[in-house]
Amino acid sequence: MHMPEPFPAGTPRFISRRPYLNAVFFLLLFFLFSLLGGGVAGFITRDPVVLLTLSYLIIGTGAALLLSGMGWWEKAGFTTLGHPRDCALYLLPAAIALLSLSEGISVTGWREVALFAVFSLIVAWTEEAFFRGLILQTLLPAGIRIAVILSALLFGLPHLFNVLGGLWDPLFVIANTVAAFGIGITLAALVIRTRTIWPPVMIHALVNFTALLSLGSLVVPVQTPLQLALTVSAGVVLAGYGLYLIRGRGGPGGLNRDR
């Protein structure tokens, strides 16, 4: 199902001639918008979840402006909902996302559940727009496999900075970065295979939402060796699954490339 381009570009479409440099440029813009968003949100609220939600709204606005300015909404997969035949491809990552609930649900109030849901969706849309919308697409001229792996590496990198806030167990930060790399490979591969970014947005949101429901807050306490091993294992499984999805697709390409 196709949707019209939400913000047609008035300028010629951007053609990536330096994919690696451009990918780093978009990553730096992500960090820049993060600093801007955090600074503005910090003047409005001190509630961690609300602060991060407002911050990501600003980052997402930056991503939307970039996508619109370059005419990349269709290229990045935002103008199509995909095809029902691809639904089976989403089962494994969705199932892994639901594993967080195996340790129970810590959230009891509907206000917190709603806040976590909105937060998870905004973060997921914003990060997908940057890492699978902008960075993945700008890397595609270097080859599909390279683009998928490098975009996942750049997606995992910001997760290391979670150690600076003091809210996460440092060992979990490392394990979570491995998991982020793995799911980054799967989500990028899904965008390549299905030519739509919306299911990856929803899977990403589900990962965030179930983790928040289980933890009950943004704080991640000291994790047991088993919990750390499960987090790393999820990343390894998803990395393998993503690479399986793009097997035989090593050359340059994009969402408009024929299957």
C-alpha positions as protocol buffer text, in pm:
chain_id: "A"
residue {
  index: 1
  type: MET
  ca { x: 0 y: 0 z: 0 }
}
residue {
  index: 2
  type: HIS
  ca { x: 149 y: 331 z: -108 }
}
residue {
  index: 3
  type: MET
  ca { x: 92 y: 674 z: 42 }
}
residue {
  index: 4
  type: PRO
  ca { x: 167 y: 1013 z: -115 }
}
residue {
  index: 5
  type: GLU
  ca { x: 496 y: 1185 z: -35 }
}
residue {
  index: 6
  type: PRO
  ca { x: 415 y: 1387 z: 283 }
}
residue {
  index: 7
  type: PHE
  ca { x: 653 y: 1674 z: 213 }
}
residue {
  index: 8
  type: PRO
  ca { x: 757 y: 1681 z: -155 }
}
residue {
  index: 9
  type: ALA
  ca { x: 1103 y: 1826 z: -195 }
}
residue {
  index: 10
  type: GLY
  ca { x: 1145 y: 2151 z: -377 }
}
residue {
  index: 11
  type: THR
  ca { x: 1513 y: 2084 z: -441 }
}
residue {
  index: 12
  type: PRO
  ca { x: 1684 y: 1811 z: -647 }
}
residue {
  index: 13
  type: ARG
  ca { x: 1720 y: 1479 z: -470 }
}
residue {
  index: 14
  type: PHE
  ca { x: 2043 y: 1429 z: -283 }
}
residue {
  index: 15
  type: ILE
  ca { x: 2283 y: 1184 z: -448 }
}
residue {
  index: 16
  type: SER
  ca { x: 2540 y: 1029 z: -216 }
}
residue {
  index: 17
  type: ARG
  ca { x: 2887 y: 1034 z: -371 }
}
residue {
  index: 18
  type: ARG
  ca { x: 3068 y: 999 z: -36 }
}
residue {
  index: 19
  type: PRO
  ca { x: 2855 y: 746 z: 152 }
}
residue {
  index: 20
  type: TYR
  ca { x: 3086 y: 702 z: 451 }
}
residue {
  index: 21
  type: LEU
  ca { x: 3144 y: 1072 z: 502 }
}
residue {
  index: 22
  type: ASN
  ca { x: 2775 y: 1147 z: 464 }
}
residue {
  index: 23
  type: ALA
  ca { x: 2683 y: 874 z: 713 }
}
residue {
  index: 24
  type: VAL
  ca { x: 2917 y: 1027 z: 972 }
}
residue {
  index: 25
  type: PHE
  ca { x: 2770 y: 1368 z: 892 }
}
residue {
  index: 26
  type: PHE
  ca { x: 2416 y: 1243 z: 966 }
}
residue {
  index: 27
  type: LEU
  ca { x: 2540 y: 1080 z: 1288 }
}
residue {
  index: 28
  type: LEU
  ca { x: 2692 y: 1411 z: 1398 }
}
residue {
  index: 29
  type: LEU
  ca { x: 2363 y: 1582 z: 1318 }
}
residue {
  index: 30
  type: PHE
  ca { x: 2187 y: 1325 z: 1536 }
}
residue {
  index: 31
  type: PHE
  ca { x: 2419 y: 1415 z: 1825 }
}
residue {
  index: 32
  type: LEU
  ca { x: 2375 y: 1786 z: 1757 }
}
residue {
  index: 33
  type: PHE
  ca { x: 1995 y: 1761 z: 1759 }
}
residue {
  index: 34
  type: SER
  ca { x: 2021 y: 1548 z: 2075 }
}
residue {
  index: 35
  type: LEU
  ca { x: 2215 y: 1823 z: 2254 }
}
residue {
  index: 36
  type: LEU
  ca { x: 1970 y: 2084 z: 2130 }
}
residue {
  index: 37
  type: GLY
  ca { x: 1669 y: 1876 z: 2228 }
}
residue {
  index: 38
  type: GLY
  ca { x: 1807 y: 1794 z: 2570 }
}
residue {
  index: 39
  type: GLY
  ca { x: 1890 y: 2158 z: 2636 }
}
residue {
  index: 40
  type: VAL
  ca { x: 1546 y: 2286 z: 2537 }
}
residue {
  index: 41
  type: ALA
  ca { x: 1359 y: 2008 z: 2719 }
}
residue {
  index: 42
  type: GLY
  ca { x: 1567 y: 2069 z: 3032 }
}
residue {
  index: 43
  type: PHE
  ca { x: 1419 y: 2416 z: 3060 }
}
residue {
  index: 44
  type: ILE
  ca { x: 1065 y: 2274 z: 3050 }
}
residue {
  index: 45
  type: THR
  ca { x: 1069 y: 1970 z: 3277 }
}
residue {
  index: 46
  type: ARG
  ca { x: 1284 y: 1761 z: 3510 }
}
residue {
  index: 47
  type: ASP
  ca { x: 1081 y: 1443 z: 3473 }
}
residue {
  index: 48
  type: PRO
  ca { x: 1324 y: 1205 z: 3295 }
}
residue {
  index: 49
  type: VAL
  ca { x: 1066 y: 1040 z: 3068 }
}
residue {
  index: 50
  type: VAL
  ca { x: 895 y: 1365 z: 2972 }
}
residue {
  index: 51
  type: LEU
  ca { x: 1233 y: 1534 z: 2922 }
}
residue {
  index: 52
  type: LEU
  ca { x: 1352 y: 1261 z: 2687 }
}
residue {
  index: 53
  type: THR
  ca { x: 1019 y: 1257 z: 2504 }
}
residue {
  index: 54
  type: LEU
  ca { x: 1040 y: 1630 z: 2435 }
}
residue {
  index: 55
  type: SER
  ca { x: 1405 y: 1596 z: 2342 }
}
residue {
  index: 56
  type: TYR
  ca { x: 1329 y: 1323 z: 2088 }
}
residue {
  index: 57
  type: LEU
  ca { x: 1046 y: 1531 z: 1944 }
}
residue {
  index: 58
  type: ILE
  ca { x: 1305 y: 1795 z: 1857 }
}
residue {
  index: 59
  type: ILE
  ca { x: 1546 y: 1535 z: 1717 }
}
residue {
  index: 60
  type: GLY
  ca { x: 1262 y: 1384 z: 1514 }
}
residue {
  index: 61
  type: THR
  ca { x: 1170 y: 1726 z: 1379 }
}
residue {
  index: 62
  type: GLY
  ca { x: 1528 y: 1762 z: 1259 }
}
residue {
  index: 63
  type: ALA
  ca { x: 1510 y: 1422 z: 1089 }
}
residue {
  index: 64
  type: ALA
  ca { x: 1180 y: 1517 z: 922 }
}
residue {
  index: 65
  type: LEU
  ca { x: 1329 y: 1840 z: 790 }
}
residue {
  index: 66
  type: LEU
  ca { x: 1626 y: 1653 z: 645 }
}
residue {
  index: 67
  type: LEU
  ca { x: 1408 y: 1388 z: 482 }
}
residue {
  index: 68
  type: SER
  ca { x: 1182 y: 1654 z: 338 }
}
residue {
  index: 69
  type: GLY
  ca { x: 1463 y: 1875 z: 213 }
}
residue {
  index: 70
  type: MET
  ca { x: 1622 y: 1586 z: 24 }
}
residue {
  index: 71
  type: GLY
  ca { x: 1299 y: 1430 z: -95 }
}
residue {
  index: 72
  type: TRP
  ca { x: 1383 y: 1103 z: 77 }
}
residue {
  index: 73
  type: TRP
  ca { x: 1045 y: 1013 z: 230 }
}
residue {
  index: 74
  type: GLU
  ca { x: 976 y: 758 z: -41 }
}
residue {
  index: 75
  type: LYS
  ca { x: 1340 y: 649 z: -68 }
}
residue {
  index: 76
  type: ALA
  ca { x: 1350 y: 577 z: 307 }
}
residue {
  index: 77
  type: GLY
  ca { x: 1025 y: 378 z: 298 }
}
residue {
  index: 78
  type: PHE
  ca { x: 786 y: 619 z: 465 }
}
residue {
  index: 79
  type: THR
  ca { x: 533 y: 631 z: 181 }
}
residue {
  index: 80
  type: THR
  ca { x: 444 y: 262 z: 172 }
}
residue {
  index: 81
  type: LEU
  ca { x: 304 y: 25 z: 432 }
}
residue {
  index: 82
  type: GLY
  ca { x: 450 y: -284 z: 271 }
}
residue {
  index: 83
  type: HIS
  ca { x: 281 y: -607 z: 166 }
}
residue {
  index: 84
  type: PRO
  ca { x: 94 y: -864 z: 380 }
}
residue {
  index: 85
  type: ARG
  ca { x: 317 y: -1143 z: 249 }
}
residue {
  index: 86
  type: ASP
  ca { x: 607 y: -990 z: 442 }
}
residue {
  index: 87
  type: CYS
  ca { x: 435 y: -1022 z: 782 }
}
residue {
  index: 88
  type: ALA
  ca { x: 615 y: -1347 z: 863 }
}
residue {
  index: 89
  type: LEU
  ca { x: 949 y: -1165 z: 845 }
}
residue {
  index: 90
  type: TYR
  ca { x: 855 y: -964 z: 1154 }
}
residue {
  index: 91
  type: LEU
  ca { x: 768 y: -1257 z: 1381 }
}
residue {
  index: 92
  type: LEU
  ca { x: 1117 y: -1331 z: 1517 }
}
residue {
  index: 93
  type: PRO
  ca { x: 1215 y: -973 z: 1612 }
}
residue {
  index: 94
  type: ALA
  ca { x: 868 y: -915 z: 1760 }
}
residue {
  index: 95
  type: ALA
  ca { x: 896 y: -1233 z: 1965 }
}
residue {
  index: 96
  type: ILE
  ca { x: 1238 y: -1132 z: 2096 }
}
residue {
  index: 97
  type: ALA
  ca { x: 1098 y: -790 z: 2187 }
}
residue {
  index: 98
  type: LEU
  ca { x: 829 y: -957 z: 2397 }
}
residue {
  index: 99
  type: LEU
  ca { x: 1088 y: -1157 z: 2595 }
}
residue {
  index: 100
  type: SER
  ca { x: 1137 y: -855 z: 2823 }
}
residue {
  index: 101
  type: LEU
  ca { x: 796 y: -928 z: 2972 }
}
residue {
  index: 102
  type: SER
  ca { x: 911 y: -1271 z: 3089 }
}
residue {
  index: 103
  type: GLU
  ca { x: 1039 y: -1107 z: 3407 }
}
residue {
  index: 104
  type: GLY
  ca { x: 702 y: -951 z: 3478 }
}
residue {
  index: 105
  type: ILE
  ca { x: 551 y: -604 z: 3452 }
}
residue {
  index: 106
  type: SER
  ca { x: 652 y: -338 z: 3702 }
}
residue {
  index: 107
  type: VAL
  ca { x: 421 y: -60 z: 3582 }
}
residue {
  index: 108
  type: THR
  ca { x: 77 y: -47 z: 3743 }
}
residue {
  index: 109
  type: GLY
  ca { x: -65 y: 296 z: 3659 }
}
residue {
  index: 110
  type: TRP
  ca { x: -231 y: 374 z: 3326 }
}
residue {
  index: 111
  type: ARG
  ca { x: -65 y: 715 z: 3316 }
}
residue {
  index: 112
  type: GLU
  ca { x: 281 y: 555 z: 3324 }
}
residue {
  index: 113
  type: VAL
  ca { x: 180 y: 296 z: 3064 }
}
residue {
  index: 114
  type: ALA
  ca { x: 52 y: 568 z: 2828 }
}
residue {
  index: 115
  type: LEU
  ca { x: 361 y: 783 z: 2886 }
}
residue {
  index: 116
  type: PHE
  ca { x: 593 y: 490 z: 2817 }
}
residue {
  index: 117
  type: ALA
  ca { x: 395 y: 406 z: 2500 }
}
residue {
  index: 118
  type: VAL
  ca { x: 421 y: 761 z: 2363 }
}
residue {
  index: 119
  type: PHE
  ca { x: 787 y: 783 z: 2459 }
}
residue {
  index: 120
  type: SER
  ca { x: 868 y: 448 z: 2296 }
}
residue {
  index: 121
  type: LEU
  ca { x: 694 y: 540 z: 1971 }
}
residue {
  index: 122
  type: ILE
  ca { x: 859 y: 883 z: 1942 }
}
residue {
  index: 123
  type: VAL
  ca { x: 1205 y: 742 z: 2013 }
}
residue {
  index: 124
  type: ALA
  ca { x: 1150 y: 458 z: 1766 }
}
residue {
  index: 125
  type: TRP
  ca { x: 1030 y: 687 z: 1485 }
}
residue {
  index: 126
  type: THR
  ca { x: 1314 y: 933 z: 1541 }
}
residue {
  index: 127
  type: GLU
  ca { x: 1591 y: 674 z: 1552 }
}
residue {
  index: 128
  type: GLU
  ca { x: 1453 y: 484 z: 1254 }
}
residue {
  index: 129
  type: ALA
  ca { x: 1430 y: 808 z: 1057 }
}
residue {
  index: 130
  type: PHE
  ca { x: 1795 y: 883 z: 1126 }
}
residue {
  index: 131
  type: PHE
  ca { x: 1956 y: 540 z: 1118 }
}
residue {
  index: 132
  type: ARG
  ca { x: 1739 y: 344 z: 872 }
}
residue {
  index: 133
  type: GLY
  ca { x: 1603 y: 645 z: 686 }
}
residue {
  index: 134
  type: LEU
  ca { x: 1904 y: 874 z: 643 }
}
residue {
  index: 135
  type: ILE
  ca { x: 2216 y: 678 z: 734 }
}
residue {
  index: 136
  type: LEU
  ca { x: 2122 y: 345 z: 576 }
}
residue {
  index: 137
  type: GLN
  ca { x: 2011 y: 510 z: 254 }
}
residue {
  index: 138
  type: THR
  ca { x: 2322 y: 724 z: 222 }
}
residue {
  index: 139
  type: LEU
  ca { x: 2541 y: 414 z: 268 }
}
residue {
  index: 140
  type: LEU
  ca { x: 2364 y: 203 z: 4 }
}
residue {
  index: 141
  type: PRO
  ca { x: 2593 y: 311 z: -283 }
}
residue {
  index: 142
  type: ALA
  ca { x: 2871 y: 127 z: -98 }
}
residue {
  index: 143
  type: GLY
  ca { x: 2675 y: -198 z: -116 }
}
residue {
  index: 144
  type: ILE
  ca { x: 2373 y: -339 z: 65 }
}
residue {
  index: 145
  type: ARG
  ca { x: 2562 y: -562 z: 309 }
}
residue {
  index: 146
  type: ILE
  ca { x: 2809 y: -286 z: 397 }
}
residue {
  index: 147
  type: ALA
  ca { x: 2526 y: -37 z: 438 }
}
residue {
  index: 148
  type: VAL
  ca { x: 2331 y: -267 z: 671 }
}
residue {
  index: 149
  type: ILE
  ca { x: 2631 y: -349 z: 891 }
}
residue {
  index: 150
  type: LEU
  ca { x: 2774 y: 4 z: 910 }
}
residue {
  index: 151
  type: SER
  ca { x: 2436 y: 163 z: 978 }
}
residue {
  index: 152
  type: ALA
  ca { x: 2390 y: -88 z: 1262 }
}
residue {
  index: 153
  type: LEU
  ca { x: 2733 y: -5 z: 1402 }
}
residue {
  index: 154
  type: LEU
  ca { x: 2653 y: 366 z: 1397 }
}
residue {
  index: 155
  type: PHE
  ca { x: 2318 y: 289 z: 1560 }
}
residue {
  index: 156
  type: GLY
  ca { x: 2488 y: 97 z: 1840 }
}
residue {
  index: 157
  type: LEU
  ca { x: 2747 y: 367 z: 1906 }
}
residue {
  index: 158
  type: PRO
  ca { x: 2516 y: 620 z: 2079 }
}
residue {
  index: 159
  type: HIS
  ca { x: 2398 y: 347 z: 2316 }
}
residue {
  index: 160
  type: LEU
  ca { x: 2744 y: 348 z: 2477 }
}
residue {
  index: 161
  type: PHE
  ca { x: 2676 y: 702 z: 2602 }
}
residue {
  index: 162
  type: ASN
  ca { x: 2401 y: 569 z: 2830 }
}
residue {
  index: 163
  type: VAL
  ca { x: 2676 y: 495 z: 3079 }
}
residue {
  index: 164
  type: LEU
  ca { x: 2725 y: 871 z: 3132 }
}
residue {
  index: 165
  type: GLY
  ca { x: 2382 y: 926 z: 3285 }
}
residue {
  index: 166
  type: GLY
  ca { x: 2450 y: 694 z: 3577 }
}
residue {
  index: 167
  type: LEU
  ca { x: 2105 y: 535 z: 3538 }
}
residue {
  index: 168
  type: TRP
  ca { x: 2221 y: 213 z: 3373 }
}
residue {
  index: 169
  type: ASP
  ca { x: 2435 y: -72 z: 3499 }
}
residue {
  index: 170
  type: PRO
  ca { x: 2766 y: -24 z: 3308 }
}
residue {
  index: 171
  type: LEU
  ca { x: 2782 y: -391 z: 3212 }
}
residue {
  index: 172
  type: PHE
  ca { x: 2428 y: -367 z: 3077 }
}
residue {
  index: 173
  type: VAL
  ca { x: 2533 y: -68 z: 2865 }
}
residue {
  index: 174
  type: ILE
  ca { x: 2785 y: -291 z: 2689 }
}
residue {
  index: 175
  type: ALA
  ca { x: 2537 y: -577 z: 2652 }
}
residue {
  index: 176
  type: ASN
  ca { x: 2269 y: -338 z: 2529 }
}
residue {
  index: 177
  type: THR
  ca { x: 2507 y: -193 z: 2270 }
}
residue {
  index: 178
  type: VAL
  ca { x: 2564 y: -543 z: 2132 }
}
residue {
  index: 179
  type: ALA
  ca { x: 2187 y: -595 z: 2126 }
}
residue {
  index: 180
  type: ALA
  ca { x: 2137 y: -259 z: 1953 }
}
residue {
  index: 181
  type: PHE
  ca { x: 2389 y: -357 z: 1686 }
}
residue {
  index: 182
  type: GLY
  ca { x: 2205 y: -685 z: 1630 }
}
residue {
  index: 183
  type: ILE
  ca { x: 1860 y: -534 z: 1606 }
}
residue {
  index: 184
  type: GLY
  ca { x: 2006 y: -258 z: 1388 }
}
residue {
  index: 185
  type: ILE
  ca { x: 2110 y: -522 z: 1136 }
}
residue {
  index: 186
  type: THR
  ca { x: 1765 y: -683 z: 1141 }
}
residue {
  index: 187
  type: LEU
  ca { x: 1576 y: -355 z: 1108 }
}
residue {
  index: 188
  type: ALA
  ca { x: 1798 y: -236 z: 823 }
}
residue {
  index: 189
  type: ALA
  ca { x: 1759 y: -571 z: 647 }
}
residue {
  index: 190
  type: LEU
  ca { x: 1382 y: -551 z: 687 }
}
residue {
  index: 191
  type: VAL
  ca { x: 1377 y: -206 z: 528 }
}
residue {
  index: 192
  type: ILE
  ca { x: 1579 y: -343 z: 235 }
}
residue {
  index: 193
  type: ARG
  ca { x: 1362 y: -654 z: 196 }
}
residue {
  index: 194
  type: THR
  ca { x: 1017 y: -496 z: 239 }
}
residue {
  index: 195
  type: ARG
  ca { x: 1081 y: -142 z: 114 }
}
residue {
  index: 196
  type: THR
  ca { x: 890 y: 8 z: 406 }
}
residue {
  index: 197
  type: ILE
  ca { x: 1019 y: 152 z: 732 }
}
residue {
  index: 198
  type: TRP
  ca { x: 694 y: 142 z: 929 }
}
residue {
  index: 199
  type: PRO
  ca { x: 713 y: -218 z: 1061 }
}
residue {
  index: 200
  type: PRO
  ca { x: 1072 y: -157 z: 1185 }
}
residue {
  index: 201
  type: VAL
  ca { x: 943 y: 156 z: 1361 }
}
residue {
  index: 202
  type: MET
  ca { x: 676 y: -51 z: 1537 }
}
residue {
  index: 203
  type: ILE
  ca { x: 919 y: -332 z: 1626 }
}
residue {
  index: 204
  type: HIS
  ca { x: 1164 y: -75 z: 1763 }
}
residue {
  index: 205
  type: ALA
  ca { x: 884 y: 84 z: 1967 }
}
residue {
  index: 206
  type: LEU
  ca { x: 782 y: -259 z: 2098 }
}
residue {
  index: 207
  type: VAL
  ca { x: 1139 y: -330 z: 2214 }
}
residue {
  index: 208
  type: ASN
  ca { x: 1147 y: -2 z: 2406 }
}
residue {
  index: 209
  type: PHE
  ca { x: 794 y: -35 z: 2544 }
}
residue {
  index: 210
  type: THR
  ca { x: 827 y: -390 z: 2677 }
}
residue {
  index: 211
  type: ALA
  ca { x: 1161 y: -308 z: 2840 }
}
residue {
  index: 212
  type: LEU
  ca { x: 1008 y: -5 z: 3015 }
}
residue {
  index: 213
  type: LEU
  ca { x: 706 y: -205 z: 3129 }
}
residue {
  index: 214
  type: SER
  ca { x: 938 y: -465 z: 3278 }
}
residue {
  index: 215
  type: LEU
  ca { x: 1175 y: -218 z: 3446 }
}
residue {
  index: 216
  type: GLY
  ca { x: 912 y: 34 z: 3551 }
}
residue {
  index: 217
  type: SER
  ca { x: 1146 y: 327 z: 3487 }
}
residue {
  index: 218
  type: LEU
  ca { x: 1445 y: 444 z: 3283 }
}
residue {
  index: 219
  type: VAL
  ca { x: 1679 y: 312 z: 3551 }
}
residue {
  index: 220
  type: VAL
  ca { x: 1849 y: -20 z: 3475 }
}
residue {
  index: 221
  type: PRO
  ca { x: 1979 y: -178 z: 3798 }
}
residue {
  index: 222
  type: VAL
  ca { x: 2272 y: -416 z: 3819 }
}
residue {
  index: 223
  type: GLN
  ca { x: 2194 y: -714 z: 3597 }
}
residue {
  index: 224
  type: THR
  ca { x: 2264 y: -1078 z: 3671 }
}
residue {
  index: 225
  type: PRO
  ca { x: 2505 y: -1270 z: 3447 }
}
residue {
  index: 226
  type: LEU
  ca { x: 2207 y: -1455 z: 3300 }
}
residue {
  index: 227
  type: GLN
  ca { x: 2027 y: -1131 z: 3215 }
}
residue {
  index: 228
  type: LEU
  ca { x: 2339 y: -990 z: 3049 }
}
residue {
  index: 229
  type: ALA
  ca { x: 2391 y: -1313 z: 2855 }
}
residue {
  index: 230
  type: LEU
  ca { x: 2031 y: -1309 z: 2732 }
}
residue {
  index: 231
  type: THR
  ca { x: 2066 y: -948 z: 2614 }
}
residue {
  index: 232
  type: VAL
  ca { x: 2384 y: -1027 z: 2422 }
}
residue {
  index: 233
  type: SER
  ca { x: 2231 y: -1347 z: 2283 }
}
residue {
  index: 234
  type: ALA
  ca { x: 1931 y: -1152 z: 2152 }
}
residue {
  index: 235
  type: GLY
  ca { x: 2170 y: -923 z: 1968 }
}
residue {
  index: 236
  type: VAL
  ca { x: 2363 y: -1214 z: 1819 }
}
residue {
  index: 237
  type: VAL
  ca { x: 2046 y: -1390 z: 1703 }
}
residue {
  index: 238
  type: LEU
  ca { x: 1909 y: -1071 z: 1546 }
}
residue {
  index: 239
  type: ALA
  ca { x: 2240 y: -997 z: 1374 }
}
residue {
  index: 240
  type: GLY
  ca { x: 2238 y: -1344 z: 1220 }
}
residue {
  index: 241
  type: TYR
  ca { x: 1874 y: -1311 z: 1120 }
}
residue {
  index: 242
  type: GLY
  ca { x: 1931 y: -975 z: 954 }
}
residue {
  index: 243
  type: LEU
  ca { x: 2229 y: -1103 z: 757 }
}
residue {
  index: 244
  type: TYR
  ca { x: 2019 y: -1402 z: 651 }
}
residue {
  index: 245
  type: LEU
  ca { x: 1749 y: -1168 z: 520 }
}
residue {
  index: 246
  type: ILE
  ca { x: 1994 y: -993 z: 287 }
}
residue {
  index: 247
  type: ARG
  ca { x: 2184 y: -1301 z: 173 }
}
residue {
  index: 248
  type: GLY
  ca { x: 2286 y: -1265 z: -191 }
}
residue {
  index: 249
  type: ARG
  ca { x: 2227 y: -889 z: -183 }
}
residue {
  index: 250
  type: GLY
  ca { x: 2579 y: -756 z: -151 }
}
residue {
  index: 251
  type: GLY
  ca { x: 2573 y: -501 z: -430 }
}
residue {
  index: 252
  type: PRO
  ca { x: 2455 y: -140 z: -435 }
}
residue {
  index: 253
  type: GLY
  ca { x: 2083 y: -85 z: -413 }
}
residue {
  index: 254
  type: GLY
  ca { x: 1795 y: 81 z: -237 }
}
residue {
  index: 255
  type: LEU
  ca { x: 1426 y: 64 z: -170 }
}
residue {
  index: 256
  type: ASN
  ca { x: 1350 y: 103 z: -539 }
}
residue {
  index: 257
  type: ARG
  ca { x: 1574 y: -187 z: -637 }
}
residue {
  index: 258
  type: ASP
  ca { x: 1386 y: -486 z: -770 }
}
residue {
  index: 259
  type: ARG
  ca { x: 1371 y: -791 z: -546 }
}
